[in-house]
Amino acid sequence: MKKTIGGILAGGGLLGIIYFGYQYIQNSESFEAFGADVAVSTGNYVPIIISAVVMVAGVIVTRMK
């Protein structure tokens, strides 16, 4: 039972990292200043961190005996 719950949490966390990471990259803007490209991100990184915590929790639950 723990392995199933841990697997679901880890998989959901991984999907969240991929999805919110893609959104974060899409929300970045780039402009040129003094001949160099400058990228400014307007995205929210909090969902990525929460997804990573959920994924790590899932891996820990899976590995517990």
N, C-alpha and C positions, 0 to 999 in steps of 0.2 A: 504494500500500500504506500509506503514512504517513497519507494522508487518511482511509482506512478505520479504521485503528487510532485516530487522533485523534478521529474522529467517534464511535466507540464509547466511548472514554474520556470525552469531553465529554457525551455523552448519558447515560451511566451516572452521571457526577457530578451532572448536573442532576436525574436521578431520585432520587439519594441525598439531595440537598438538599431536594427536595420531601417525600420520605417522612420523613426524620429531622426536618425542620422541623415537619411536622405532628405527629409524636410529641412533640417538644419543647413545642409549644403545648398539647397535650393533657395534659401532665404538670405544668402550672402550676396553682397553687391561688390563690384569691382570698379575702380576708377584709376586713372593714370595721374600721377603727381611727380613732377620733376623727372620724367622719363621712366619711372618705375610703376608697375601695377600694384595698387594697394587694395586689399580685400577687406571689407568690413562686413561682419556677420550681424544680421538683425534677428537671427533665430534664437529660440529658447532652448538652452541646453539642459534644463532641469528634467524633462522627460527622458533624456538619454541616461542621466545619472540614475533615475528611479528604475529604468529598465535594467541597467547594469546591476543594481542592488538586488532586484528580483531574480535575475539570472544567477548571481552568486549564491543567493539563498537557496535556489533550486538545486544547484550543484552540491551545496552543503547538506541539504536534506537527503539528497540521493546517496551521498557518501556515508551518512550516519548509520550506525549499527544499532 
